[in-house]
Amino acid sequence: MQHAAAGEELVPFDSDDTDDEDSPSPASTLQSQGHSAMYEDGPCGGGGGGVKDMATETTSSEEEQEFPTVAPPSSSSSATVTPCGGRGGSLHRHMDQDIIEVDGRAMRRSSRGSFTRASLDDLLSIDPEAYQSSVWLGTEDGCIHVYQSSDNIRNRKNSMKMQHSASILCILYLDNKVFVSLANGEVIVYQREAGSFWDPQSSQTLLLATPLGPVTRMVPVGGKLWCGAQNRILILDTDRLVQEHGFQVGSDVTRCVTSMVIYGQGVWLALQGSAQVRLYHTHTWESLTEVDVAPAVHKMLAGSDAIIRQHKAACLRITALLACSDLLWIGTSAGVVLTLPIPVVSSGTVAGTLRSPLTPTGSAHGHTGHVRFLTAIELPGGFHLNLPPPPPEGAGNQSQSGVGGVIDGATGGRRVSAHVQPKANELLVISGGDGYEDFRLTNSSVAETVGRDDSTNHLLLWRV
């Protein structure tokens, strides 16, 4: 049984669900192939791109049984029938279009079975699937699967599938384009025309790097695209699709960029095998400061077993970065999650002008193994966060304050939970990693639980 601090929740994200045997899902594909990348874009790709506005509403596959099925008319341009199931009014189906009107409301059924509601003129003239969010999944064998966000990917085929000659390292959406970096050094750019779904044939290949030093990270910065290849940052003009600048990070060409995030006018990045996080100016490309996280991590590991502490210290490195709410969240290979107040970077900021030293602070709650990722989501207004209650008074893992939680690390079963009303624009920061560890406990406190659930994947949640 694991314990979470105030505003935290621990959730194992191992899945015991089985996929549909007749229609393999990306879950099974990614489990068998290891590496994966994920991309999600909003309506119209999130970038506009000159596409006309259209207010639509998409109904998922689970809701399809609510709508009657109408046989195509044989000779007239439309047919009128009476819906079954107690739904009054008339229904029209238009010739050669999967469009029906129910009580004056127009709906179009896509080839994938979901319904999109909009005005009749829009549905007749524009492909509704172009206005649905899509999710891109990349695999280690070089395959990209594209799904509609309204689909249940466990029993739906992908909308689009592209096979590449090398592993997919990362996928990024920017300015109505999707950038895909491959392990052979190429970056593939997919585009789409206004009012159309993504076209797998409409792509362009950019040779930005080499197989020995491919693009491992991409971040949009001020309308440009920063690409990390080995220990260099390549700055790409996304309109002309040409590299317009580049600079070196450190002197060791064997250390590639593994993490990179932007906040304000600063870009934070970490190199492979390094315990230092570096800050660069978005406009001048100048190195502003470096922060060593080793002292803060060693402090958090002070109560650990001596052998474990020595092992984690010897191979310490930064594994994940996240910037939100004026804080830089840092995940480490030791399982320690750190936070660092982000200094203000202006157009006139130069090296040596930032407050020094910048000191990160460790969280008492972390992972037994590596921190695999850090991400954040904004809680919508009125959303009730369902957190387990704090442990009983006097328990060894007592929450510091507020609402804590207890989650079974093996099954995900939870005890009686409490509803927490979040504040406006409240964020939920999530870390994923191997096992769970409370760094406030001493060796004697954890003697009975050492090794238990250390390899079970856990999520830690913080309210920010």
Secondary structure, DSSP 8 states (H G I E B T S, - for coil): -EEE-TT--EEE--------TTS--HHHHHHHH--EEEEEE-GGGGT-TT------EEE-GGGGGGS------SSSSEEEE--STT--S-EEEETTS-EEEETTEEEEE-TTS-EEEE-HHHHHHS-GGGGS-EEEEEETTSEEEEEETTS-TTTS--SEEEE-SS-EEEEEEETTEEEEEETTSEEEEEE--TTS---TTSEEEEE-SBTTB-EEEEEEETTEEEEEETTEEEEEETTTTEEEEEEE-SS-TT--EEEEEEETTEEEEEETT--EEEEEETTT--EEEEEE-HHHHHHHTTTS-HHHHHHHHHT--EEEEEEETTEEEEEETTS-EEEEE-----TT--TT-S-S----EE-SEE-SS-EEEEEEEE--TT--EEE-----TT-TT--SSS--EEE-TTT--B-S-EEE---TT-EEEEEEEES-EETTS-TTTTTTTTTTTTTSEEEEEEE-
